[in-house]
């Protein structure tokens, strides 16, 4: 009881105390209001609220369409727009090279911290900010993601593609609409389970969200995006969710799944195989097996944490992004029946038998397939957040404007959705037009390829992009060759999406009919 009395005594003996408080509060408010107008970047346009607070960005992230908001901002205001007091999105031909190019020292901002927890920050390829730590971690893992390593993963993809085909044939007989995006995500999950652990999760067996894994990842991604400005809240929120689930969340299931497979490989030195190994003709090795071999050969430099980091990244990011990309490709093909038919004709010419898989080598020699994939990933890249970086010491001039250095001064970004819709590079940027990639103008193709960024930019390009392209390139021609689909939407409608870090379709409803069936 003494403290309030003491405070009252002090304030009563200081007649100017309240006045001083009001003056200080007024000065603080005045500084907060005036500060943006003292910045050398004050002319940069953007939402009014974004001059003073990150609340505009947070609100747009919460609404789930922030990628469209960025596209609209640039179309309204031009090459540089602000989305926070010191956050700037840039649409300029030279910006990607300046910000993300090799040898440049723009590091990831704190925006990425919410994608991990503090103790795992340096083990998360996506979230780690320190370039040296990232480089070391990537160097340990990258050989298992290389193009040359794809040959050993191809039978895994074939196994899951066969199961998906069986499920679609069953759906075709039933004649009922399905959420195609869900089945494509089930395919992506089971492929990544096989490639990573040598065992399928089992999503394709009944199309169910096993132990809530898909839901857990969706919730985690939503938390990550909505807490991006306040990463310190990530841990308590994650702990709260774990407590509410009784420790039986989807992530707990995935962790247990990983540990069981590690124990299995350690108990049995023989390579894990599928029943179709002999038909596939060759040794099949999962990521886990390759990682364990690295660990046994050099346990000091390739630790158990490297194993969990590599496997966890596959499941956490690889399943969603590949499922979304497959949905985008097939959705836009269905919206353009002429493109669907053209791809089918190419698929028939390469592999007419419906009992045959497409090899990855064959798909690389299918120009229209490659054009379709590139165009769909241009129109709908899976990642939906700005690729934010901190301007380094000395500042930087981008798009004709100087940006002061430091986290408190300037954070700059190129957004995948903005870059892939740059009218200076892609004519009619909102249109799905695969033919744009089949032109003979080499200079134009070089320009488009340089600014096609669905997998990110520079040294932080998605390490799993080759795995994703393997899953996509082998499945799409097979699906198009063997099935007819009808979208359950009106011709003038478009599908609904939600951006929770990845831009995920919400209503990709189709009916399926087996071809010639």
Secondary structure per residue as TSV (DSSP state, phi and psi in degrees):
chain	resnum	aa	ss	phi	psi
A	1	X	-	360.0	-13.2
A	2	X	H	-75.0	-31.5
A	3	X	H	-62.9	-48.6
A	4	X	H	-60.0	-39.4
A	5	X	H	-64.7	-40.5
A	6	X	H	-63.7	-43.1
A	7	X	H	-62.7	-41.4
A	8	X	H	-64.5	-38.3
A	9	X	H	-63.6	-43.1
A	10	X	H	-65.0	-46.4
A	11	X	H	-69.3	-33.1
A	12	X	H	-70.6	-27.5
A	13	X	T	-88.5	-2.1
A	14	X	-	-124.1	87.1
A	15	X	T	-57.6	-28.7
A	16	X	T	-91.2	6.7
A	17	X	H	-62.2	-50.3
A	18	X	H	-64.2	-38.5
A	19	X	H	-61.4	-42.2
A	20	X	H	-62.6	-41.6
A	21	X	H	-61.5	-45.2
A	22	X	H	-62.8	-40.8
A	23	X	H	-64.1	-45.9
A	24	X	H	-62.6	-42.3
A	25	X	H	-64.0	-40.4
A	26	X	H	-64.5	-41.5
A	27	X	H	-64.3	-39.8
A	28	X	H	-62.9	-44.6
A	29	X	H	-64.2	-42.1
A	30	X	H	-62.5	-42.1
A	31	X	H	-63.0	-41.6
A	32	X	H	-63.2	-38.4
A	33	X	H	-76.3	-40.2
A	34	X	H	-80.9	-30.8
A	35	X	H	-49.0	-46.1
A	36	X	H	-59.0	-28.8
A	37	X	H	-81.8	-9.2
A	38	X	H	-93.9	-11.0
A	39	X	S	-73.8	142.1
A	40	X	T	-65.4	-13.4
A	41	X	T	-100.1	15.9
A	42	X	T	-60.5	-29.0
A	43	X	T	-73.3	-12.8
A	44	X	-	-64.6	124.9
A	45	X	-	-78.8	167.5
A	46	X	B	159.5	-178.0
A	47	X	-	-58.5	141.9
A	48	X	G	-56.9	-45.2
A	49	X	G	-62.5	-29.9
A	50	X	G	-67.8	-15.2
A	51	X	G	-68.6	-28.1
A	52	X	T	-112.3	-23.8
A	53	X	-	-154.7	158.2
A	54	X	T	-82.7	3.9
A	55	X	H	-60.5	-35.0
A	56	X	H	-60.4	-48.3
A	57	X	H	-62.8	-44.5
A	58	X	H	-61.4	-40.8
A	59	X	H	-65.3	-41.9
A	60	X	H	-67.4	-37.3
A	61	X	H	-63.0	-42.9
A	62	X	H	-61.2	-35.7
A	63	X	H	-70.6	-21.9
A	64	X	T	89.3	16.1
A	65	X	-	-138.4	35.8
A	66	X	H	-64.8	-27.4
A	67	X	H	-64.2	-38.2
A	68	X	H	-71.0	-34.0
A	69	X	H	-62.3	-40.6
A	70	X	H	-65.8	-42.4
A	71	X	H	-60.0	-44.6
A	72	X	H	-65.1	-40.7
A	73	X	H	-58.8	-45.1
A	74	X	H	-69.6	-35.8
A	75	X	H	-69.5	-25.2
A	76	X	H	-86.5	-41.9
A	77	X	H	-109.6	-14.5
A	78	X	-	106.6	-149.2
A	79	X	S	-76.4	-28.0
A	80	X	E	-126.8	126.8
A	81	X	E	-134.5	150.9
A	82	X	E	-97.4	144.7
A	83	X	E	-127.9	10.2
A	84	X	E	-168.4	174.1
A	85	X	T	-57.3	-32.9
A	86	X	T	-135.5	31.3
A	87	X	E	-121.4	128.9
A	88	X	E	-134.8	129.7
A	89	X	E	-99.5	137.7
A	90	X	E	-126.5	133.0
A	91	X	-	-121.6	96.6
A	92	X	-	-152.9	142.9
A	93	X	T	-61.8	-30.9
A	94	X	T	-94.7	-12.1
A	95	X	H	-59.4	-45.1
A	96	X	H	-57.5	-41.1
A	97	X	H	-67.7	-39.1
A	98	X	H	-68.5	-44.5
A	99	X	H	-81.8	-40.9
A	100	X	H	-114.0	-0.8
A	101	X	S	-65.8	154.1
A	102	X	T	-60.6	136.6
A	103	X	T	90.8	-8.5
A	104	X	-	-91.5	154.6
A	105	X	-	-111.9	31.2
A	106	X	-	-79.1	117.5
A	107	X	E	-100.8	159.4
A	108	X	E	-60.8	144.7
A	109	X	-	-85.2	177.8
A	110	X	G	-69.4	-6.8
A	111	X	G	-57.0	-27.3
A	112	X	G	-87.1	-11.0
A	113	X	G	-62.7	-30.6
A	114	X	G	-70.6	-8.6
A	115	X	G	-79.7	-2.9
A	116	X	S	-147.3	-176.8
A	117	X	-	-111.2	156.2
A	118	X	G	-53.4	-41.0
A	119	X	G	-72.1	-18.7
A	120	X	G	-108.2	5.1
A	121	X	G	-54.6	-44.8
A	122	X	G	-82.0	2.4
A	123	X	G	-111.0	2.4
A	124	X	-	-106.8	108.9
A	125	X	T	-57.5	-33.9
A	126	X	T	-76.0	-39.8
A	127	X	T	-90.8	-25.1
A	128	X	-	-61.0	133.4
A	129	X	-	-95.3	-35.7
A	130	X	-	-68.1	118.1
A	131	X	H	-60.8	-36.1
A	132	X	H	-68.5	-42.4
A	133	X	H	-64.0	-42.6
A	134	X	H	-61.2	-44.8
A	135	X	H	-61.5	-42.4
A	136	X	H	-65.2	-44.4
A	137	X	H	-65.1	-44.1
A	138	X	H	-64.2	-38.8
A	139	X	H	-62.8	-36.0
A	140	X	H	-67.5	-30.4
A	141	X	H	-101.9	-23.7
A	142	X	G	-65.8	-26.8
A	143	X	G	-63.0	-30.2
A	144	X	G	-76.7	-11.9
A	145	X	G	-105.1	2.5
A	146	X	S	-72.1	163.2
A	147	X	G	-60.0	-37.5
A	148	X	G	-67.6	-25.0
A	149	X	G	-78.1	-13.4
A	150	X	H	-61.8	-31.2
A	151	X	H	-56.2	-38.9
A	152	X	H	-74.1	-16.1
A	153	X	H	-96.6	-13.9
A	154	X	H	-59.8	-41.8
A	155	X	H	-61.3	-30.5
A	156	X	H	-62.5	-42.8
A	157	X	H	-64.4	-43.3
A	158	X	H	-59.9	-40.9
A	159	X	H	-58.6	-47.4
A	160	X	H	-73.5	-34.1
A	161	X	H	-63.4	-37.2
A	162	X	H	-64.8	-41.4
A	163	X	H	-67.0	-42.6
A	164	X	H	-60.7	-40.9
A	165	X	H	-60.8	-41.2
A	166	X	H	-60.6	-44.1
A	167	X	H	-63.7	-41.3
A	168	X	H	-67.3	-35.3
A	169	X	H	-64.9	-39.0
A	170	X	H	-65.4	-42.2
A	171	X	H	-63.8	-37.5
A	172	X	H	-60.6	-41.1
A	173	X	H	-66.2	-40.8
A	174	X	H	-67.5	-33.2
A	175	X	T	74.8	14.4
A	176	X	-	-98.0	149.3
A	177	X	-	-64.6	148.4
A	178	X	E	-129.3	156.0
A	179	X	E	-83.6	97.3
A	180	X	H	-64.6	-33.8
A	181	X	H	-62.6	-34.0
A	182	X	H	-65.8	-44.8
A	183	X	H	-66.2	-35.9
A	184	X	H	-68.6	-33.8
A	185	X	H	-70.7	-36.1
A	186	X	H	-59.6	-43.1
A	187	X	H	-59.9	-48.5
A	188	X	H	-62.2	-39.5
A	189	X	H	-64.5	-45.7
A	190	X	H	-68.9	-36.2
A	191	X	H	-62.4	-46.8
A	192	X	H	-68.2	-30.0
A	193	X	H	-64.0	-45.3
A	194	X	H	-65.1	-48.0
A	195	X	H	-63.5	-38.4
A	196	X	H	-82.2	-49.0
A	197	X	H	-111.4	-9.9
A	198	X	S	81.1	7.6
A	199	X	S	-139.0	139.3
A	200	X	-	-76.3	146.9
A	201	X	-	-68.7	-35.0
A	202	X	-	103.8	14.6
A	203	X	H	-62.3	-34.3
A	204	X	H	-76.1	-13.1
A	205	X	H	-63.6	-45.3
A	206	X	H	-132.4	1.8
A	207	X	S	74.7	22.8
A	208	X	-	-98.2	154.4
A	209	X	-	-82.7	92.2
A	210	X	G	-64.4	121.0
A	211	X	G	54.6	24.2
A	212	X	G	69.1	25.9
A	213	X	H	-64.6	-48.0
A	214	X	H	-61.2	-44.0
A	215	X	H	-62.3	-40.8
A	216	X	H	-63.5	-41.4
A	217	X	H	-67.8	-40.0
A	218	X	H	-58.7	-45.9
A	219	X	H	-64.8	-42.1
A	220	X	H	-62.7	-42.0
A	221	X	H	-65.7	-39.1
A	222	X	H	-65.0	-44.3
A	223	X	H	-59.8	-43.9
A	224	X	H	-59.8	-44.6
A	225	X	H	-72.3	-41.2
A	226	X	H	-78.8	-17.2
A	227	X	T	-104.5	13.3
A	228	X	T	-59.8	-31.2
A	229	X	T	-83.9	-14.2
A	230	X	-	-132.5	65.3
A	231	X	T	-61.9	-21.8
A	232	X	T	-65.7	-19.4
A	233	X	H	-82.0	-9.1
A	234	X	H	-61.1	-44.3
A	235	X	H	-66.4	-51.9
A	236	X	H	-61.1	-35.7
A	237	X	H	-65.4	-43.3
A	238	X	H	-63.4	-42.0
A	239	X	H	-64.5	-39.8
A	240	X	H	-62.9	-44.5
A	241	X	H	-64.3	-39.4
A	242	X	H	-64.0	-41.0
A	243	X	H	-65.2	-42.3
A	244	X	H	-64.8	-30.0
A	245	X	T	-87.1	-0.2
A	246	X	T	69.0	24.2
A	247	X	T	73.5	13.1
A	248	X	-	-116.9	38.9
A	249	X	S	-75.3	172.1
A	250	X	H	-59.7	-35.3
A	251	X	H	-66.8	-37.1
A	252	X	H	-62.1	-39.4
A	253	X	H	-63.6	-45.4
A	254	X	H	-62.3	-42.2
A	255	X	H	-63.0	-41.8
A	256	X	H	-65.8	-39.7
A	257	X	H	-59.4	-44.0
A	258	X	H	-63.6	-45.7
A	259	X	H	-64.9	-39.1
A	260	X	H	-60.8	-40.9
A	261	X	H	-72.6	-34.7
A	262	X	H	-62.1	-45.4
A	263	X	H	-62.5	-38.9
A	264	X	H	-62.9	-46.2
A	265	X	H	-66.9	-35.9
A	266	X	H	-70.4	-32.3
A	267	X	H	-77.4	-24.6
A	268	X	-	-130.2	111.2
A	269	X	-	-75.0	-8.5
A	270	X	S	-75.0	152.9
A	271	X	-	-68.2	132.9
A	272	X	-	-65.6	136.3
A	273	X	-	-128.9	159.9
A	274	X	-	-100.9	163.8
A	275	X	T	-61.4	-25.7
A	276	X	T	-91.2	9.3
A	277	X	H	-54.5	-46.6
A	278	X	H	-65.3	-37.2
A	279	X	H	-67.2	-36.7
A	280	X	H	-67.9	-26.4
A	281	X	-	68.9	74.3
A	282	X	S	148.6	162.6
A	283	X	-	-80.2	133.3
A	284	X	-	-109.2	126.6
A	285	X	-	-125.1	129.5
A	286	X	-	-82.2	167.6
A	287	X	H	-56.6	-44.7
A	288	X	H	-59.7	-43.0
A	289	X	H	-63.7	-43.2
A	290	X	H	-64.6	-40.2
A	291	X	H	-64.9	-41.8
A	292	X	H	-64.9	-36.4
A	293	X	H	-63.1	-41.7
A	294	X	H	-62.5	-42.5
A	295	X	H	-64.6	-43.6
A	296	X	H	-66.2	-33.5
A	297	X	H	-75.4	-32.4
A	298	X	-	-150.5	73.0
A	299	X	T	-64.9	-20.8
A	300	X	T	-73.2	-45.8
A	301	X	T	-92.4	-22.0
A	302	X	S	-122.5	94.5
A	303	X	-	-91.0	175.8
A	304	X	H	-60.0	-33.3
A	305	X	H	-64.7	-34.4
A	306	X	H	-62.3	-39.0
A	307	X	H	-63.5	-49.5
A	308	X	H	-66.3	-35.2
A	309	X	H	-63.9	-47.1
A	310	X	H	-66.1	-47.0
A	311	X	H	-66.5	-42.1
A	312	X	H	-63.8	-38.7
A	313	X	H	-63.5	-38.9
A	314	X	I	-58.5	-51.0
A	315	X	I	-72.3	-43.3
A	316	X	I	-66.9	-38.1
A	317	X	I	-110.6	-35.3
A	318	X	I	-67.7	-32.7
A	319	X	H	-73.4	-48.3
A	320	X	H	-63.9	-49.5
A	321	X	H	-63.8	-41.1
A	322	X	H	-68.5	-41.9
A	323	X	H	-61.4	-42.1
A	324	X	H	-64.1	-44.4
A	325	X	H	-63.4	-41.6
A	326	X	H	-61.9	-42.3
A	327	X	H	-61.2	-44.2
A	328	X	H	-61.9	-45.5
A	329	X	H	-59.8	-49.9
A	330	X	H	-73.8	-32.6
A	331	X	H	-63.3	-49.6
A	332	X	H	-69.2	-29.1
A	333	X	H	-65.4	-39.8
A	334	X	H	-68.9	-31.1
A	335	X	H	-72.8	-19.0
A	336	X	-	-124.4	81.7
A	337	X	H	-55.5	-30.7
A	338	X	H	-65.3	-38.3
A	339	X	H	-69.2	-39.2
A	340	X	H	-58.6	-47.0
A	341	X	H	-65.5	-39.0
A	342	X	H	-64.9	-40.6
A	343	X	H	-68.1	-38.2
A	344	X	H	-60.8	-42.0
A	345	X	H	-62.8	-39.6
A	346	X	H	-66.1	-41.2
A	347	X	H	-64.8	-42.6
A	348	X	H	-60.2	-38.7
A	349	X	H	-68.6	-32.4
A	350	X	H	-84.7	-43.7
A	351	X	-	-148.1	84.6
A	352	X	-	-71.6	-25.1
A	353	X	-	-74.8	128.0
A	354	X	T	-74.1	-5.4
A	355	X	T	-95.2	2.0
A	356	X	-	-109.7	140.1
A	357	X	-	-84.5	158.8
A	358	X	-	-90.0	130.1
A	359	X	-	-77.7	155.3
A	360	X	H	-62.2	-35.6
A	361	X	H	-61.2	-41.8
A	362	X	H	-63.7	-41.5
A	363	X	H	-65.9	-29.6
A	364	X	H	-70.6	-17.4
A	365	X	T	-102.8	21.2
A	366	X	-	-111.4	91.8
A	367	X	H	-61.3	-38.2
A	368	X	H	-70.9	-37.7
A	369	X	H	-58.6	-47.1
A	370	X	H	-62.5	-37.6
A	371	X	H	-66.8	-40.6
A	372	X	H	-62.7	-46.3
A	373	X	H	-61.1	-48.0
A	374	X	H	-62.4	-40.8
A	375	X	H	-69.9	-41.4
A	376	X	H	-65.7	-39.2
A	377	X	H	-74.3	-20.3
A	378	X	H	-73.3	-48.6
A	379	X	H	-68.7	-35.0
A	380	X	T	-137.4	73.1
A	381	X	-	-66.0	144.2
A	382	X	S	-67.3	-39.3
A	383	X	B	-78.8	132.2
A	384	X	-	-120.3	12.5
A	385	X	S	-111.8	159.2
A	386	X	-	-67.2	143.3
A	387	X	E	-87.8	76.1
A	388	X	E	-79.6	136.8
A	389	X	E	-133.9	155.3
A	390	X	E	-93.5	131.2
A	391	X	-	-66.0	129.1
A	392	X	-	-76.9	175.5
A	393	X	T	-56.2	135.8
A	394	X	T	97.3	-13.6
A	395	X	-	75.1	-178.2
A	396	X	E	-154.9	144.4
A	397	X	E	-101.8	119.0
A	398	X	E	-132.8	132.5
A	399	X	T	53.7	35.6
A	400	X	T	79.8	8.0
A	401	X	E	-126.5	138.8
A	402	X	E	-85.4	131.5
A	403	X	E	-112.0	120.6
A	404	X	-	-62.8	157.2
A	405	X	-	-80.7	161.8
A	406	X	S	101.4	151.5
A	407	X	T	-60.2	-35.9
A	408	X	T	-79.9	-12.0
A	409	X	T	-103.5	-55.2
A	410	X	-	-145.7	121.0
A	411	X	E	-118.3	126.0
A	412	X	E	-120.0	154.7
A	413	X	E	-153.7	154.5
A	414	X	E	-113.8	130.4
A	415	X	-	-97.6	132.0
A	416	X	H	-53.1	-43.6
A	417	X	H	-68.7	-33.6
A	418	X	H	-72.3	-47.9
A	419	X	H	-63.0	-40.9
A	420	X	T	-74.1	-6.4
A	421	X	T	-119.7	23.8
A	422	X	-	-71.8	116.5
A	423	X	T	-64.7	-22.5
A	424	X	T	-73.4	-17.1
A	425	X	T	-109.5	-43.6
A	426	X	S	-118.6	109.3
A	427	X	T	-65.5	146.8
A	428	X	T	46.3	61.0
A	429	X	T	-64.3	-22.6
A	430	X	T	-84.8	-8.8
A	431	X	S	-88.0	139.5
A	432	X	-	-84.8	107.3
A	433	X	-	-140.1	86.9
A	434	X	G	-57.4	-28.3
A	435	X	G	-61.8	-18.7
A	436	X	G	-63.0	-23.3
A	437	X	G	-90.9	1.0
A	438	X	G	-110.6	14.6
A	439	X	-	-75.7	164.9
A	440	X	S	-97.1	-6.1
A	441	X	-	-73.1	100.2
A	442	X	H	-63.5	-37.2
A	443	X	H	-64.3	-42.0
A	444	X	H	-65.8	-43.1
A	445	X	H	-61.8	-41.3
A	446	X	H	-61.7	-43.0
A	447	X	H	-62.2	-46.5
A	448	X	H	-64.7	-43.4
A	449	X	H	-63.8	-36.0
A	450	X	H	-65.0	-31.1
A	451	X	T	-107.6	12.9
A	452	X	-	-90.2	106.9
A	453	X	-	-130.3	46.4
A	454	X	T	-67.2	-17.9
A	455	X	T	-108.9	16.9
A	456	X	-	90.8	-165.8
A	457	X	-	-139.9	152.6
A	458	X	G	63.0	-145.8
A	459	X	G	-70.1	-13.5
A	460	X	G	-102.0	18.0
A	461	X	S	-57.7	144.0
A	462	X	-	-52.3	121.8
A	463	X	T	-69.7	-23.4
A	464	X	T	-95.8	15.2
A	465	X	H	-62.2	-35.3
A	466	X	H	-68.3	-37.1
A	467	X	H	-64.1	-44.5
A	468	X	H	-60.7	-44.8
A	469	X	H	-65.8	-32.5
A	470	X	H	-62.2	-48.8
A	471	X	H	-61.2	-41.1
A	472	X	H	-70.9	-51.3
A	473	X	H	-65.1	-30.5
A	474	X	H	-81.6	-31.8
A	475	X	H	-84.3	-43.8
A	476	X	H	-56.3	-51.3
A	477	X	H	-64.0	-31.2
A	478	X	H	-68.1	-43.7
A	479	X	H	-63.8	-45.9
A	480	X	H	-66.0	-38.3
A	481	X	H	-67.6	-37.8
A	482	X	H	-100.7	-11.6
A	483	X	E	-138.4	151.6
A	484	X	E	-108.7	143.8
A	485	X	E	-129.5	150.8
A	486	X	E	-129.6	120.8
A	487	X	E	-67.3	137.2
A	488	X	S	-94.3	58.9
A	489	X	S	-150.5	158.6
A	490	X	-	-72.2	153.2
A	491	X	T	-55.6	-31.9
A	492	X	T	-92.5	4.5
A	493	X	-	-93.6	160.5
A	494	X	-	-128.8	155.6
A	495	X	-	-67.3	157.9
A	496	X	-	-96.4	144.0
A	497	X	E	-132.2	162.7
A	498	X	E	-135.6	130.0
A	499	X	E	-97.8	105.3
A	500	X	S	-121.0	54.3
A	501	X	S	93.2	-52.1
A	502	X	B	-106.6	143.5
A	503	X	E	-89.9	97.5
A	504	X	E	-102.0	133.0
A	505	X	E	-68.2	147.3
A	506	X	S	-113.6	-18.7
A	507	X	-	-146.0	50.9
A	508	X	-	-86.5	72.4
A	509	X	E	-92.4	129.9
A	510	X	E	-140.1	158.2
A	511	X	E	-105.7	147.9
A	512	X	E	-118.2	139.6
A	513	X	E	-136.9	123.8
A	514	X	E	-64.9	134.2
A	515	X	T	-63.6	134.1
A	516	X	T	62.0	16.6
A	517	X	-	-102.6	360.0
